[in-house]
Each structure stands twice: as structure tokens, then as C-alpha cells.
Amino acid sequence: MIHKHAFEALDRTLKDIFKCHNPRNSTFPFGEKVIVFGGDFRQILPVIPSGSRQDIVNVSLSLSYLWQQCKVYQLTKNMRLTFGSDTSAIQHTMDFAKCLLDIGEGKFDGFNDGEAIIDIPEDLLINDPYYHIGSLI
């Protein structure tokens, strides 16, 4: 994730560049050019040295003036889950992916104030204290 000021600077720059061709372009986001952003908003937030949680959230793209003019599309099928595996492995992988999505969306038991304790399923734990790599693989 990038600081919202970087996107806003790109917006102002493109408006300045393209208003030479058509003054109307300075009224549209990014000078009326299509910009595609990709990413997962549940992952990494911008880094603000010594910043509080509020400081970090306040610099995300979703709190920029540009966000109101963005169209958000969501991918709904994870193609990597079904590639080159047998049926039981596919089901196990899909269950794991659903568990990760539920955690990311805050859909687990208990009060959710942004911090929570999550029980890791037994089959994901590395229980062998001497053979870590083998247990992981």
C-alpha cells in the first residue's frame, strides 16, 4: 500500500499535463486517463514511522478524495486453488483459503475491536521440535 499523497500527486500531475490538450481534462481524475490499481486492502497498510493506528489508517487510499471516484471490482474465484491437485487436496486448500478470508473480514467468534486471538487449527501446527523443515513441508 502506498501513501494516499502519492496517488493524489499523480492525479494533480496528470491533470496538469493533459489540460494542455483539453482544459476540461483538469476536472476529471487523473486527467481523464484510466488508472488500474491492484491489491488486497486486508494486507499491508502504509508505513508511518512512530505513527498511531489512526495515523496509519488516515493515509490509506480509501480515505483520499480520489476514492469516491474509483470503481472497485472484486475477483471472486481463486484460480490457484484448483490447479494441479487431487480432489481432497483441493477441498483442503479451499477450506484453508476460506478460513483466511474469514479472518481477514473479521468473521470469527468473539468481540472484534481490531485485535483478537485466533486459534490455529491443529493440522497447521508444527509439532516436531527437531524436524521443523520437514514438518513445514
C-alpha angles and dihedrals in degrees: 000000000000128000111267090237090068091057091044091051090051089050093052092044094052091046090053093047098046099041087076089068096041124002089211090068091074089069095058127074113266091002091293092300120134113245121189118205121191131191149092115274090202092066130064122358122205115282115247111180109234089355124150123234089262092051091052095047092046093062096053120114092245089068095051124104086244094064093075089062097047124101111218119211122186126208108227105186123061103213094189092065096068103038118118102338138116121252097263093048091049091052092048091050092047091051090050091048090050090050090053092048091049090052091047092051094045093246100144132105122284139029113325115206094152094280124076144154112242122197111227113221114254093241090061096053122100102227101169107091093194104041104046098152094048091048091050094050 
